[in-house]
Amino acid sequence: MTLLSEDRPWGSWHVLAEGDGYKVKRIEVNPHSRLSYQTHAHRAEHWVVVTGKATCVIDGETTIVGPGGCADVAIGQAHRIINDQDEDLVIVEIQRGDYTGEDDIVRLEDDYGRNSAQ
């Protein structure tokens, strides 16, 4: 099985492992970039910061998470990861749910003009 990897305007993601009900990704966020503010109907996410400092926005609440720290996103919660720093941000994301496909994204705000599931 070939694991997916994709470049995005804000950085990239790489699938590390995938199985029934879960997916594990390595997410790299470029300096001064942010992911879309989005929701998922079928999965929850657990973020662990590996390097850098993440500004995590979950349902409108902002927290700063450093290396070794984590944040949890429940199914349906609006969320985004922001890298306000001058260095790369690396996060391991553990997705849990009955469906972890890339088309389970509803973008509420996006800096790059993308619609849902792009």
PDB file as gemmi writes it, atoms N, CA and C in Angstrom:
CRYST1    1.000    1.000    1.000  90.00  90.00  90.00 P 1                      
ATOM      1  N   MET A   1       0.838  -1.187   0.000  1.00  0.00           N  
ATOM      2  CA  MET A   1       0.000   0.000   0.000  1.00  0.00           C  
ATOM      3  C   MET A   1       0.884   1.252   0.000  1.00  0.00           C  
ATOM      4  N   THR A   2       0.611   2.154  -0.927  1.00  0.00           N  
ATOM      5  CA  THR A   2       1.332   3.410  -0.993  1.00  0.00           C  
ATOM      6  C   THR A   2       0.613   4.432  -0.120  1.00  0.00           C  
ATOM      7  N   LEU A   3       1.344   5.036   0.799  1.00  0.00           N  
ATOM      8  CA  LEU A   3       0.748   6.038   1.669  1.00  0.00           C  
ATOM      9  C   LEU A   3       0.813   7.394   0.992  1.00  0.00           C  
ATOM     10  N   LEU A   4      -0.230   8.172   1.151  1.00  0.00           N  
ATOM     11  CA  LEU A   4      -0.360   9.439   0.452  1.00  0.00           C  
ATOM     12  C   LEU A   4       0.481  10.540   1.080  1.00  0.00           C  
ATOM     13  N   SER A   5       0.800  11.515   0.236  1.00  0.00           N  
ATOM     14  CA  SER A   5       1.505  12.720   0.636  1.00  0.00           C  
ATOM     15  C   SER A   5       1.016  13.820  -0.293  1.00  0.00           C  
ATOM     16  N   GLU A   6       0.851  15.019   0.232  1.00  0.00           N  
ATOM     17  CA  GLU A   6       0.343  16.087  -0.626  1.00  0.00           C  
ATOM     18  C   GLU A   6       0.896  17.432  -0.184  1.00  0.00           C  
ATOM     19  N   ASP A   7       1.325  18.229  -1.170  1.00  0.00           N  
ATOM     20  CA  ASP A   7       1.719  19.603  -0.899  1.00  0.00           C  
ATOM     21  C   ASP A   7       0.478  20.472  -0.900  1.00  0.00           C  
ATOM     22  N   ARG A   8       0.441  21.423   0.011  1.00  0.00           N  
ATOM     23  CA  ARG A   8      -0.654  22.377   0.103  1.00  0.00           C  
ATOM     24  C   ARG A   8      -0.055  23.788   0.101  1.00  0.00           C  
ATOM     25  N   PRO A   9      -0.867  24.825  -0.090  1.00  0.00           N  
ATOM     26  CA  PRO A   9      -0.311  26.191  -0.108  1.00  0.00           C  
ATOM     27  C   PRO A   9       0.376  26.571   1.207  1.00  0.00           C  
ATOM     28  N   TRP A  10      -0.038  25.960   2.309  1.00  0.00           N  
ATOM     29  CA  TRP A  10       0.502  26.273   3.634  1.00  0.00           C  
ATOM     30  C   TRP A  10       1.646  25.364   4.055  1.00  0.00           C  
ATOM     31  N   GLY A  11       1.921  24.293   3.303  1.00  0.00           N  
ATOM     32  CA  GLY A  11       2.958  23.325   3.691  1.00  0.00           C  
ATOM     33  C   GLY A  11       2.688  21.983   3.044  1.00  0.00           C  
ATOM     34  N   SER A  12       2.652  20.918   3.862  1.00  0.00           N  
ATOM     35  CA  SER A  12       2.395  19.588   3.306  1.00  0.00           C  
ATOM     36  C   SER A  12       1.913  18.644   4.394  1.00  0.00           C  
ATOM     37  N   TRP A  13       1.348  17.506   3.954  1.00  0.00           N  
ATOM     38  CA  TRP A  13       0.995  16.429   4.882  1.00  0.00           C  
ATOM     39  C   TRP A  13       1.415  15.099   4.278  1.00  0.00           C  
ATOM     40  N   HIS A  14       1.704  14.161   5.162  1.00  0.00           N  
ATOM     41  CA  HIS A  14       2.193  12.839   4.774  1.00  0.00           C  
ATOM     42  C   HIS A  14       1.508  11.809   5.658  1.00  0.00           C  
ATOM     43  N   VAL A  15       0.844  10.823   5.066  1.00  0.00           N  
ATOM     44  CA  VAL A  15       0.216   9.770   5.850  1.00  0.00           C  
ATOM     45  C   VAL A  15       1.296   8.814   6.341  1.00  0.00           C  
ATOM     46  N   LEU A  16       1.358   8.602   7.644  1.00  0.00           N  
ATOM     47  CA  LEU A  16       2.334   7.696   8.262  1.00  0.00           C  
ATOM     48  C   LEU A  16       1.752   6.301   8.462  1.00  0.00           C  
ATOM     49  N   ALA A  17       0.456   6.246   8.766  1.00  0.00           N  
ATOM     50  CA  ALA A  17      -0.215   4.966   9.001  1.00  0.00           C  
ATOM     51  C   ALA A  17      -1.706   5.163   8.794  1.00  0.00           C  
ATOM     52  N   GLU A  18      -2.371   4.066   8.391  1.00  0.00           N  
ATOM     53  CA  GLU A  18      -3.804   4.141   8.153  1.00  0.00           C  
ATOM     54  C   GLU A  18      -4.411   2.771   8.360  1.00  0.00           C  
ATOM     55  N   GLY A  19      -5.571   2.738   8.977  1.00  0.00           N  
ATOM     56  CA  GLY A  19      -6.263   1.478   9.207  1.00  0.00           C  
ATOM     57  C   GLY A  19      -7.736   1.732   9.427  1.00  0.00           C  
ATOM     58  N   ASP A  20      -8.459   0.705   9.799  1.00  0.00           N  
ATOM     59  CA  ASP A  20      -9.888   0.812  10.017  1.00  0.00           C  
ATOM     60  C   ASP A  20     -10.178   1.766  11.175  1.00  0.00           C  
ATOM     61  N   GLY A  21     -10.758   2.902  10.884  1.00  0.00           N  
ATOM     62  CA  GLY A  21     -11.138   3.856  11.921  1.00  0.00           C  
ATOM     63  C   GLY A  21     -10.074   4.844  12.339  1.00  0.00           C  
ATOM     64  N   TYR A  22      -8.915   4.857  11.672  1.00  0.00           N  
ATOM     65  CA  TYR A  22      -7.879   5.827  12.048  1.00  0.00           C  
ATOM     66  C   TYR A  22      -6.959   6.145  10.875  1.00  0.00           C  
ATOM     67  N   LYS A  23      -6.292   7.304  10.993  1.00  0.00           N  
ATOM     68  CA  LYS A  23      -5.232   7.713  10.071  1.00  0.00           C  
ATOM     69  C   LYS A  23      -4.255   8.567  10.871  1.00  0.00           C  
ATOM     70  N   VAL A  24      -2.954   8.400  10.622  1.00  0.00           N  
ATOM     71  CA  VAL A  24      -1.917   9.192  11.289  1.00  0.00           C  
ATOM     72  C   VAL A  24      -1.163   9.963  10.219  1.00  0.00           C  
ATOM     73  N   LYS A  25      -1.068  11.294  10.411  1.00  0.00           N  
ATOM     74  CA  LYS A  25      -0.385  12.154   9.446  1.00  0.00           C  
ATOM     75  C   LYS A  25       0.723  12.954  10.114  1.00  0.00           C  
ATOM     76  N   ARG A  26       1.754  13.244   9.340  1.00  0.00           N  
ATOM     77  CA  ARG A  26       2.779  14.228   9.707  1.00  0.00           C  
ATOM     78  C   ARG A  26       2.433  15.482   8.926  1.00  0.00           C  
ATOM     79  N   ILE A  27       2.158  16.573   9.616  1.00  0.00           N  
ATOM     80  CA  ILE A  27       1.769  17.834   8.992  1.00  0.00           C  
ATOM     81  C   ILE A  27       2.890  18.845   9.190  1.00  0.00           C  
ATOM     82  N   GLU A  28       3.345  19.439   8.090  1.00  0.00           N  
ATOM     83  CA  GLU A  28       4.371  20.474   8.135  1.00  0.00           C  
ATOM     84  C   GLU A  28       3.742  21.787   7.701  1.00  0.00           C  
ATOM     85  N   VAL A  29       3.818  22.801   8.576  1.00  0.00           N  
ATOM     86  CA  VAL A  29       3.223  24.101   8.288  1.00  0.00           C  
ATOM     87  C   VAL A  29       4.347  25.118   8.127  1.00  0.00           C  
ATOM     88  N   ASN A  30       4.376  25.770   6.963  1.00  0.00           N  
ATOM     89  CA  ASN A  30       5.406  26.768   6.678  1.00  0.00           C  
ATOM     90  C   ASN A  30       5.303  27.946   7.644  1.00  0.00           C  
ATOM     91  N   PRO A  31       6.424  28.652   7.862  1.00  0.00           N  
ATOM     92  CA  PRO A  31       6.380  29.844   8.711  1.00  0.00           C  
ATOM     93  C   PRO A  31       5.332  30.843   8.207  1.00  0.00           C  
ATOM     94  N   HIS A  32       4.622  31.447   9.148  1.00  0.00           N  
ATOM     95  CA  HIS A  32       3.617  32.481   8.871  1.00  0.00           C  
ATOM     96  C   HIS A  32       2.529  31.995   7.913  1.00  0.00           C  
ATOM     97  N   SER A  33       2.123  30.746   8.072  1.00  0.00           N  
ATOM     98  CA  SER A  33       1.056  30.153   7.270  1.00  0.00           C  
ATOM     99  C   SER A  33       0.025  29.526   8.190  1.00  0.00           C  
ATOM    100  N   ARG A  34      -1.158  29.258   7.631  1.00  0.00           N  
ATOM    101  CA  ARG A  34      -2.199  28.618   8.431  1.00  0.00           C  
ATOM    102  C   ARG A  34      -3.101  27.775   7.536  1.00  0.00           C  
ATOM    103  N   LEU A  35      -3.625  26.718   8.137  1.00  0.00           N  
ATOM    104  CA  LEU A  35      -4.583  25.864   7.459  1.00  0.00           C  
ATOM    105  C   LEU A  35      -5.943  26.556   7.465  1.00  0.00           C  
ATOM    106  N   SER A  36      -6.852  26.041   6.659  1.00  0.00           N  
ATOM    107  CA  SER A  36      -8.202  26.621   6.643  1.00  0.00           C  
ATOM    108  C   SER A  36      -8.890  26.366   7.985  1.00  0.00           C  
ATOM    109  N   TYR A  37      -9.850  27.238   8.287  1.00  0.00           N  
ATOM    110  CA  TYR A  37     -10.718  27.039   9.450  1.00  0.00           C  
ATOM    111  C   TYR A  37     -11.814  26.110   8.954  1.00  0.00           C  
ATOM    112  N   GLN A  38     -11.901  24.913   9.527  1.00  0.00           N  
ATOM    113  CA  GLN A  38     -12.703  23.849   8.929  1.00  0.00           C  
ATOM    114  C   GLN A  38     -13.355  22.972   9.970  1.00  0.00           C  
ATOM    115  N   THR A  39     -14.277  22.136   9.480  1.00  0.00           N  
ATOM    116  CA  THR A  39     -14.910  21.121  10.323  1.00  0.00           C  
ATOM    117  C   THR A  39     -14.893  19.786   9.587  1.00  0.00           C  
ATOM    118  N   HIS A  40     -15.114  18.707  10.351  1.00  0.00           N  
ATOM    119  CA  HIS A  40     -15.223  17.358   9.797  1.00  0.00           C  
ATOM    120  C   HIS A  40     -16.469  16.698  10.392  1.00  0.00           C  
ATOM    121  N   ALA A  41     -17.230  16.020   9.546  1.00  0.00           N  
ATOM    122  CA  ALA A  41     -18.460  15.364  10.004  1.00  0.00           C  
ATOM    123  C   ALA A  41     -18.215  13.961  10.535  1.00  0.00           C  
ATOM    124  N   HIS A  42     -17.056  13.363  10.197  1.00  0.00           N  
ATOM    125  CA  HIS A  42     -16.866  11.942  10.495  1.00  0.00           C  
ATOM    126  C   HIS A  42     -15.631  11.615  11.328  1.00  0.00           C  
ATOM    127  N   ARG A  43     -14.842  12.606  11.682  1.00  0.00           N  
ATOM    128  CA  ARG A  43     -13.626  12.283  12.420  1.00  0.00           C  
ATOM    129  C   ARG A  43     -13.285  13.325  13.474  1.00  0.00           C  
ATOM    130  N   ALA A  44     -12.626  12.841  14.528  1.00  0.00           N  
ATOM    131  CA  ALA A  44     -12.003  13.683  15.547  1.00  0.00           C  
ATOM    132  C   ALA A  44     -10.512  13.695  15.267  1.00  0.00           C  
ATOM    133  N   GLU A  45      -9.808  14.690  15.794  1.00  0.00           N  
ATOM    134  CA  GLU A  45      -8.365  14.789  15.585  1.00  0.00           C  
ATOM    135  C   GLU A  45      -7.655  15.052  16.911  1.00  0.00           C  
ATOM    136  N   HIS A  46      -6.465  14.471  17.021  1.00  0.00           N  
ATOM    137  CA  HIS A  46      -5.580  14.695  18.163  1.00  0.00           C  
ATOM    138  C   HIS A  46      -4.260  15.175  17.582  1.00  0.00           C  
ATOM    139  N   TRP A  47      -3.830  16.378  17.956  1.00  0.00           N  
ATOM    140  CA  TRP A  47      -2.597  16.966  17.426  1.00  0.00           C  
ATOM    141  C   TRP A  47      -1.500  16.922  18.480  1.00  0.00           C  
ATOM    142  N   VAL A  48      -0.315  16.475  18.078  1.00  0.00           N  
ATOM    143  CA  VAL A  48       0.859  16.518  18.944  1.00  0.00           C  
ATOM    144  C   VAL A  48       1.919  17.353  18.233  1.00  0.00           C  
ATOM    145  N   VAL A  49       2.397  18.398  18.882  1.00  0.00           N  
ATOM    146  CA  VAL A  49       3.424  19.258  18.296  1.00  0.00           C  
ATOM    147  C   VAL A  49       4.774  18.587  18.465  1.00  0.00           C  
ATOM    148  N   VAL A  50       5.487  18.409  17.347  1.00  0.00           N  
ATOM    149  CA  VAL A  50       6.806  17.786  17.365  1.00  0.00           C  
ATOM    150  C   VAL A  50       7.887  18.862  17.441  1.00  0.00           C  
ATOM    151  N   THR A  51       7.841  19.825  16.517  1.00  0.00           N  
ATOM    152  CA  THR A  51       8.778  20.951  16.541  1.00  0.00           C  
ATOM    153  C   THR A  51       8.019  22.222  16.204  1.00  0.00           C  
ATOM    154  N   GLY A  52       8.488  23.333  16.737  1.00  0.00           N  
ATOM    155  CA  GLY A  52       7.849  24.613  16.503  1.00  0.00           C  
ATOM    156  C   GLY A  52       6.806  24.908  17.557  1.00  0.00           C  
ATOM    157  N   LYS A  53       5.991  25.923  17.271  1.00  0.00           N  
ATOM    158  CA  LYS A  53       4.948  26.350  18.197  1.00  0.00           C  
ATOM    159  C   LYS A  53       3.668  26.537  17.390  1.00  0.00           C  
ATOM    160  N   ALA A  54       2.617  25.819  17.769  1.00  0.00           N  
ATOM    161  CA  ALA A  54       1.349  25.865  17.053  1.00  0.00           C  
ATOM    162  C   ALA A  54       0.376  26.798  17.767  1.00  0.00           C  
ATOM    163  N   THR A  55      -0.265  27.647  16.989  1.00  0.00           N  
ATOM    164  CA  THR A  55      -1.416  28.387  17.481  1.00  0.00           C  
ATOM    165  C   THR A  55      -2.630  27.589  17.024  1.00  0.00           C  
ATOM    166  N   CYS A  56      -3.349  27.014  17.973  1.00  0.00           N  
ATOM    167  CA  CYS A  56      -4.486  26.141  17.675  1.00  0.00           C  
ATOM    168  C   CYS A  56      -5.771  26.897  17.973  1.00  0.00           C  
ATOM    169  N   VAL A  57      -6.642  26.990  16.975  1.00  0.00           N  
ATOM    170  CA  VAL A  57      -7.945  27.609  17.154  1.00  0.00           C  
ATOM    171  C   VAL A  57      -8.982  26.494  17.056  1.00  0.00           C  
ATOM    172  N   ILE A  58      -9.712  26.275  18.154  1.00  0.00           N  
ATOM    173  CA  ILE A  58     -10.725  25.221  18.216  1.00  0.00           C  
ATOM    174  C   ILE A  58     -12.012  25.844  18.733  1.00  0.00           C  
ATOM    175  N   ASP A  59     -13.046  25.855  17.891  1.00  0.00           N  
ATOM    176  CA  ASP A  59     -14.327  26.493  18.213  1.00  0.00           C  
ATOM    177  C   ASP A  59     -14.135  27.921  18.722  1.00  0.00           C  
ATOM    178  N   GLY A  60     -13.252  28.672  18.061  1.00  0.00           N  
ATOM    179  CA  GLY A  60     -13.049  30.073  18.388  1.00  0.00           C  
ATOM    180  C   GLY A  60     -12.108  30.341  19.551  1.00  0.00           C  
ATOM    181  N   GLU A  61     -11.667  29.302  20.260  1.00  0.00           N  
ATOM    182  CA  GLU A  61     -10.725  29.474  21.374  1.00  0.00           C  
ATOM    183  C   GLU A  61      -9.315  29.206  20.903  1.00  0.00           C  
ATOM    184  N   THR A  62      -8.394  30.100  21.242  1.00  0.00           N  
ATOM    185  CA  THR A  62      -7.010  30.004  20.780  1.00  0.00           C  
ATOM    186  C   THR A  62      -6.096  29.566  21.916  1.00  0.00           C  
ATOM    187  N   THR A  63      -5.262  28.561  21.646  1.00  0.00           N  
ATOM    188  CA  THR A  63      -4.236  28.129  22.585  1.00  0.00           C  
ATOM    189  C   THR A  63      -2.921  27.989  21.830  1.00  0.00           C  
ATOM    190  N   ILE A  64      -1.833  28.213  22.535  1.00  0.00           N  
ATOM    191  CA  ILE A  64      -0.490  28.050  21.976  1.00  0.00           C  
ATOM    192  C   ILE A  64       0.064  26.735  22.514  1.00  0.00           C  
ATOM    193  N   VAL A  65       0.537  25.870  21.605  1.00  0.00           N  
ATOM    194  CA  VAL A  65       1.034  24.555  21.997  1.00  0.00           C  
ATOM    195  C   VAL A  65       2.459  24.396  21.488  1.00  0.00           C  
ATOM    196  N   GLY A  66       3.383  24.082  22.401  1.00  0.00           N  
ATOM    197  CA  GLY A  66       4.785  23.890  22.047  1.00  0.00           C  
ATOM    198  C   GLY A  66       5.124  22.414  21.902  1.00  0.00           C  
ATOM    199  N   PRO A  67       6.395  22.118  21.624  1.00  0.00           N  
ATOM    200  CA  PRO A  67       6.832  20.736  21.422  1.00  0.00           C  
ATOM    201  C   PRO A  67       6.438  19.827  22.586  1.00  0.00           C  
ATOM    202  N   GLY A  68       5.829  18.686  22.252  1.00  0.00           N  
ATOM    203  CA  GLY A  68       5.375  17.733  23.254  1.00  0.00           C  
ATOM    204  C   GLY A  68       3.957  17.984  23.724  1.00  0.00           C  
ATOM    205  N   GLY A  69       3.431  19.161  23.423  1.00  0.00           N  
ATOM    206  CA  GLY A  69       2.071  19.486  23.816  1.00  0.00           C  
ATOM    207  C   GLY A  69       1.071  18.955  22.805  1.00  0.00           C  
ATOM    208  N   CYS A  70      -0.199  18.956  23.195  1.00  0.00           N  
ATOM    209  CA  CYS A  70      -1.212  18.414  22.292  1.00  0.00           C  
ATOM    210  C   CYS A  70      -2.512  19.192  22.417  1.00  0.00           C  
ATOM    211  N   ALA A  71      -3.377  18.967  21.419  1.00  0.00           N  
ATOM    212  CA  ALA A  71      -4.713  19.565  21.400  1.00  0.00           C  
ATOM    213  C   ALA A  71      -5.669  18.547  20.796  1.00  0.00           C  
ATOM    214  N   ASP A  72      -6.926  18.588  21.222  1.00  0.00           N  
ATOM    215  CA  ASP A  72      -7.945  17.662  20.740  1.00  0.00           C  
ATOM    216  C   ASP A  72      -9.078  18.419  20.064  1.00  0.00           C  
ATOM    217  N   VAL A  73      -9.534  17.863  18.944  1.00  0.00           N  
ATOM    218  CA  VAL A  73     -10.650  18.420  18.182  1.00  0.00           C  
ATOM    219  C   VAL A  73     -11.718  17.337  18.091  1.00  0.00           C  
ATOM    220  N   ALA A  74     -12.905  17.627  18.605  1.00  0.00           N  
ATOM    221  CA  ALA A  74     -14.012  16.669  18.542  1.00  0.00           C  
ATOM    222  C   ALA A  74     -14.663  16.723  17.153  1.00  0.00           C  
ATOM    223  N   ILE A  75     -15.383  15.675  16.816  1.00  0.00           N  
ATOM    224  CA  ILE A  75     -16.118  15.646  15.551  1.00  0.00           C  
ATOM    225  C   ILE A  75     -17.036  16.873  15.498  1.00  0.00           C  
ATOM    226  N   GLY A  76     -16.971  17.598  14.385  1.00  0.00           N  
ATOM    227  CA  GLY A  76     -17.831  18.754  14.176  1.00  0.00           C  
ATOM    228  C   GLY A  76     -17.303  20.075  14.690  1.00  0.00           C  
ATOM    229  N   GLN A  77     -16.243  20.074  15.498  1.00  0.00           N  
ATOM    230  CA  GLN A  77     -15.698  21.334  16.004  1.00  0.00           C  
ATOM    231  C   GLN A  77     -14.936  22.059  14.897  1.00  0.00           C  
ATOM    232  N   ALA A  78     -15.144  23.373  14.801  1.00  0.00           N  
ATOM    233  CA  ALA A  78     -14.372  24.200  13.869  1.00  0.00           C  
ATOM    234  C   ALA A  78     -12.947  24.336  14.408  1.00  0.00           C  
ATOM    235  N   HIS A  79     -11.963  24.241  13.513  1.00  0.00           N  
ATOM    236  CA  HIS A  79     -10.573  24.258  13.975  1.00  0.00           C  
ATOM    237  C   HIS A  79      -9.619  24.692  12.879  1.00  0.00           C  
ATOM    238  N   ARG A  80      -8.438  25.147  13.312  1.00  0.00           N  
ATOM    239  CA  ARG A  80      -7.353  25.474  12.393  1.00  0.00           C  
ATOM    240  C   ARG A  80      -6.041  25.464  13.159  1.00  0.00           C  
ATOM    241  N   ILE A  81      -4.960  25.213  12.427  1.00  0.00           N  
ATOM    242  CA  ILE A  81      -3.596  25.278  12.956  1.00  0.00           C  
ATOM    243  C   ILE A  81      -2.921  26.465  12.281  1.00  0.00           C  
ATOM    244  N   ILE A  82      -2.236  27.286  13.083  1.00  0.00           N  
ATOM    245  CA  ILE A  82      -1.531  28.462  12.579  1.00  0.00           C  
ATOM    246  C   ILE A  82      -0.072  28.374  13.011  1.00  0.00           C  
ATOM    247  N   ASN A  83       0.838  28.709  12.096  1.00  0.00           N  
ATOM    248  CA  ASN A  83       2.253  28.834  12.434  1.00  0.00           C  
ATOM    249  C   ASN A  83       2.625  30.310  12.309  1.00  0.00           C  
ATOM    250  N   ASP A  84       2.654  31.021  13.435  1.00  0.00           N  
ATOM    251  CA  ASP A  84       3.017  32.439  13.464  1.00  0.00           C  
ATOM    252  C   ASP A  84       4.520  32.644  13.617  1.00  0.00           C  
ATOM    253  N   GLN A  85       5.274  31.560  13.636  1.00  0.00           N  
ATOM    254  CA  GLN A  85       6.701  31.624  13.936  1.00  0.00           C  
ATOM    255  C   GLN A  85       7.550  31.739  12.656  1.00  0.00           C  
ATOM    256  N   ASP A  86       8.858  31.938  12.841  1.00  0.00           N  
ATOM    257  CA  ASP A  86       9.808  32.030  11.722  1.00  0.00           C  
ATOM    258  C   ASP A  86      10.391  30.676  11.344  1.00  0.00           C  
ATOM    259  N   GLU A  87      10.017  29.613  12.060  1.00  0.00           N  
ATOM    260  CA  GLU A  87      10.525  28.268  11.778  1.00  0.00           C  
ATOM    261  C   GLU A  87       9.367  27.352  11.399  1.00  0.00           C  
ATOM    262  N   ASP A  88       9.698  26.238  10.756  1.00  0.00           N  
ATOM    263  CA  ASP A  88       8.671  25.271  10.380  1.00  0.00           C  
ATOM    264  C   ASP A  88       7.997  24.697  11.615  1.00  0.00           C  
ATOM    265  N   LEU A  89       6.739  24.343  11.454  1.00  0.00           N  
ATOM    266  CA  LEU A  89       5.953  23.684  12.496  1.00  0.00           C  
ATOM    267  C   LEU A  89       5.674  22.266  12.022  1.00  0.00           C  
ATOM    268  N   VAL A  90       5.963  21.275  12.867  1.00  0.00           N  
ATOM    269  CA  VAL A  90       5.674  19.883  12.532  1.00  0.00           C  
ATOM    270  C   VAL A  90       4.735  19.323  13.592  1.00  0.00           C  
ATOM    271  N   ILE A  91       3.640  18.741  13.109  1.00  0.00           N  
ATOM    272  CA  ILE A  91       2.611  18.173  13.977  1.00  0.00           C  
ATOM    273  C   ILE A  91       2.331  16.745  13.536  1.00  0.00           C  
ATOM    274  N   VAL A  92       2.110  15.860  14.495  1.00  0.00           N  
ATOM    275  CA  VAL A  92       1.571  14.543  14.184  1.00  0.00           C  
ATOM    276  C   VAL A  92       0.087  14.607  14.520  1.00  0.00           C  
ATOM    277  N   GLU A  93      -0.735  14.272  13.520  1.00  0.00           N  
ATOM    278  CA  GLU A  93      -2.185  14.321  13.679  1.00  0.00           C  
ATOM    279  C   GLU A  93      -2.734  12.904  13.649  1.00  0.00           C  
ATOM    280  N   ILE A  94      -3.496  12.564  14.684  1.00  0.00           N  
ATOM    281  CA  ILE A  94      -4.146  11.258  14.738  1.00  0.00           C  
ATOM    282  C   ILE A  94      -5.634  11.499  14.516  1.00  0.00           C  
ATOM    283  N   GLN A  95      -6.136  10.959  13.408  1.00  0.00           N  
ATOM    284  CA  GLN A  95      -7.556  11.067  13.090  1.00  0.00           C  
ATOM    285  C   GLN A  95      -8.251   9.781  13.531  1.00  0.00           C  
ATOM    286  N   ARG A  96      -9.427   9.929  14.181  1.00  0.00           N  
ATOM    287  CA  ARG A  96     -10.217   8.786  14.603  1.00  0.00           C  
ATOM    288  C   ARG A  96     -11.654   8.997  14.174  1.00  0.00           C  
ATOM    289  N   GLY A  97     -12.242   7.986  13.534  1.00  0.00           N  
ATOM    290  CA  GLY A  97     -13.635   8.101  13.136  1.00  0.00           C  
ATOM    291  C   GLY A  97     -13.997   7.066  12.099  1.00  0.00           C  
ATOM    292  N   ASP A  98     -15.277   7.044  11.733  1.00  0.00           N  
ATOM    293  CA  ASP A  98     -15.726   6.027  10.785  1.00  0.00           C  
ATOM    294  C   ASP A  98     -15.309   6.330   9.355  1.00  0.00           C  
ATOM    295  N   TYR A  99     -14.816   7.567   9.099  1.00  0.00           N  
ATOM    296  CA  TYR A  99     -14.346   7.919   7.762  1.00  0.00           C  
ATOM    297  C   TYR A  99     -13.265   8.981   7.900  1.00  0.00           C  
ATOM    298  N   THR A 100     -12.107   8.766   7.263  1.00  0.00           N  
ATOM    299  CA  THR A 100     -10.983   9.710   7.381  1.00  0.00           C  
ATOM    300  C   THR A 100     -10.541  10.237   6.012  1.00  0.00           C  
ATOM    301  N   GLY A 101     -11.415  10.188   5.025  1.00  0.00           N  
ATOM    302  CA  GLY A 101     -11.077  10.657   3.687  1.00  0.00           C  
ATOM    303  C   GLY A 101     -10.882  12.168   3.623  1.00  0.00           C  
ATOM    304  N   GLU A 102     -10.099  12.610   2.637  1.00  0.00           N  
ATOM    305  CA  GLU A 102      -9.808  14.034   2.468  1.00  0.00           C  
ATOM    306  C   GLU A 102     -11.039  14.838   2.055  1.00  0.00           C  
ATOM    307  N   ASP A 103     -12.092  14.184   1.587  1.00  0.00           N  
ATOM    308  CA  ASP A 103     -13.284  14.930   1.190  1.00  0.00           C  
ATOM    309  C   ASP A 103     -14.231  15.204   2.365  1.00  0.00           C  
ATOM    310  N   ASP A 104     -13.837  14.839   3.576  1.00  0.00           N  
ATOM    311  CA  ASP A 104     -14.605  15.171   4.779  1.00  0.00           C  
ATOM    312  C   ASP A 104     -14.071  16.482   5.364  1.00  0.00           C  
ATOM    313  N   ILE A 105     -14.063  17.530   4.538  1.00  0.00           N  
ATOM    314  CA  ILE A 105     -13.606  18.851   4.971  1.00  0.00           C  
ATOM    315  C   ILE A 105     -14.652  19.870   4.541  1.00  0.00           C  
ATOM    316  N   VAL A 106     -15.138  20.647   5.508  1.00  0.00           N  
ATOM    317  CA  VAL A 106     -15.972  21.798   5.198  1.00  0.00           C  
ATOM    318  C   VAL A 106     -15.169  23.030   5.614  1.00  0.00           C  
ATOM    319  N   ARG A 107     -14.729  23.796   4.620  1.00  0.00           N  
ATOM    320  CA  ARG A 107     -13.917  24.983   4.899  1.00  0.00           C  
ATOM    321  C   ARG A 107     -14.831  26.161   5.233  1.00  0.00           C  
ATOM    322  N   LEU A 108     -14.613  26.759   6.402  1.00  0.00           N  
ATOM    323  CA  LEU A 108     -15.376  27.919   6.837  1.00  0.00           C  
ATOM    324  C   LEU A 108     -14.665  29.207   6.438  1.00  0.00           C  
ATOM    325  N   GLU A 109     -13.324  29.179   6.470  1.00  0.00           N  
ATOM    326  CA  GLU A 109     -12.472  30.290   6.041  1.00  0.00           C  
ATOM    327  C   GLU A 109     -11.233  29.680   5.416  1.00  0.00           C  
ATOM    328  N   ASP A 110     -10.711  30.319   4.349  1.00  0.00           N  
ATOM    329  CA  ASP A 110      -9.507  29.801   3.705  1.00  0.00           C  
ATOM    330  C   ASP A 110      -8.730  30.952   3.082  1.00  0.00           C  
ATOM    331  N   ASP A 111      -7.436  31.028   3.404  1.00  0.00           N  
ATOM    332  CA  ASP A 111      -6.577  32.106   2.893  1.00  0.00           C  
ATOM    333  C   ASP A 111      -6.257  31.948   1.414  1.00  0.00           C  
ATOM    334  N   TYR A 112      -6.535  30.783   0.845  1.00  0.00           N  
ATOM    335  CA  TYR A 112      -6.083  30.471  -0.507  1.00  0.00           C  
ATOM    336  C   TYR A 112      -7.241  30.313  -1.495  1.00  0.00           C  
ATOM    337  N   GLY A 113      -8.454  30.698  -1.099  1.00  0.00           N  
ATOM    338  CA  GLY A 113      -9.599  30.674  -1.992  1.00  0.00           C  
ATOM    339  C   GLY A 113     -10.098  29.293  -2.358  1.00  0.00           C  
ATOM    340  N   ARG A 114      -9.771  28.277  -1.537  1.00  0.00           N  
ATOM    341  CA  ARG A 114     -10.211  26.919  -1.826  1.00  0.00           C  
ATOM    342  C   ARG A 114     -11.611  26.679  -1.282  1.00  0.00           C  
ATOM    343  N   ASN A 115     -12.361  25.849  -1.956  1.00  0.00           N  
ATOM    344  CA  ASN A 115     -13.660  25.391  -1.476  1.00  0.00           C  
ATOM    345  C   ASN A 115     -13.453  24.149  -0.627  1.00  0.00           C  
ATOM    346  N   SER A 116     -14.511  23.554  -0.154  1.00  0.00           N  
ATOM    347  CA  SER A 116     -14.431  22.334   0.646  1.00  0.00           C  
ATOM    348  C   SER A 116     -13.755  21.213  -0.147  1.00  0.00           C  
ATOM    349  N   ALA A 117     -13.002  20.365   0.570  1.00  0.00           N  
ATOM    350  CA  ALA A 117     -12.394  19.149   0.048  1.00  0.00           C  
ATOM    351  C   ALA A 117     -11.427  19.393  -1.096  1.00  0.00           C  
ATOM    352  N   GLN A 118     -10.664  20.487  -1.049  1.00  0.00           N  
ATOM    353  CA  GLN A 118      -9.584  20.711  -2.020  1.00  0.00           C  
ATOM    354  C   GLN A 118      -8.255  20.673  -1.315  1.00  0.00           C  
TER     355      GLN A 118                                                      
END                                                                             
